[in-house]
Amino acid sequence: MAPSIQKLKTGIAALALAVTFAGAAQAECYADYKAKQEPPLRLHYGVIALPDSACSVAAAAGVIAPRLAQQGWTLLNVLSIFGPEGLAERKASAGAYYLSF
């Protein structure tokens, strides 16, 4: 019986590890930013979803700037990087620019 119990323990440990890594792979990453468009000068604050590979301020800028440029906007700065827990508190401030790019 001992070998069967050991196999069961190993299987459970492997399953727990797989579930842990699956959760990390599906982590959500967002940034809030400021952008401008001119002429005439227009400013906006927005919230944007990012790929997991861009979950730092420096990496996020490289993803956000081209997305905004397609619509004639210039990225001014990335304010912060956050997870889904920060979405609700930023939704009203971002208005029409909430997850729109």
N, C-alpha and C positions, 0 to 999 in steps of 0.2 A: 504493500500500500504506500509506502514512503515515496517511491518514484512517481506515483500518480499524483500525490499531494504536491510534490515539488513541481511537476509539470503544470498543475493547476495554478500554483502560486506564480510561476513564471509567466503563464498566459495572462493572468490578471494584471501583473505588473506591466507587461507589454501593452495591454489594452489601455491601462491608465496613462501610460506614456504617450500612446497614439492620440488619445483624446486631448491631452494637454497640448500637444503640438498642433493638432487640428484647430483648436481654439485660437492659438497664437497666429496661425496662418490666415485666419479669417478676421483678424483684428481690423477695426475700421480706423482710418486716419483722416482727419480734417484739419483745415487751416482757416484762420480768418486773416483778411488782408485789406489793404487800402489801394485804390487805383484811381487814375485820372484819365480824362479824355479832353482834348482841346483841338481847335477852338470851337466854340467858347469853352472855357474851363468848366469841367464837370468832375465831381469827385464821387466816389462811392466806397462803401464798406461792404465786404462780402464774405461769405462762407463757402468753401469749396471742398469737395471730396478728393482725396489723393490716393494714389496707389501706395501700398505698404513700403515700397522702395523709396518713397519721398517723404518719410515721416520725420524730417528734420527741417528747420527753417531754411537752411541753405539748399537742400534738395527740393523743397517745396517751391522755392522761387523759380527754379528751372522748369518746373511743371506748370506753374500758374501763369507765368509771363506769356508763354506762347498761346495758351488758351484765351487769355484776355486780348492779346494782340489780334486774334482773328476777328474780334468785334470792335477793334479800334481803341482799346483801352491799354494803358501803360501801368504796369505794376509799380506801386510806390514802395510798399514794404509788406512783408509777411509779419503779422503781429504775434501769432502763436500757433502751435500745433496741439491738437487735442483729440480725444476719442469721442464716441457717440454720447457720452455723458455730458459733453459741453454744447451739444447742438441746441437744445431747448432754450437755454439762456441767451443765445445769440440770434435766434430766429427773428425776433421783432426788430432788432437793430439792423439786420441785413436786408430786411424787406424783400424787394424784387431780386436782390442779388444773393439770396439764400439758396445755395446749391444750384445756381443757374449756369455755371460754367464748367 
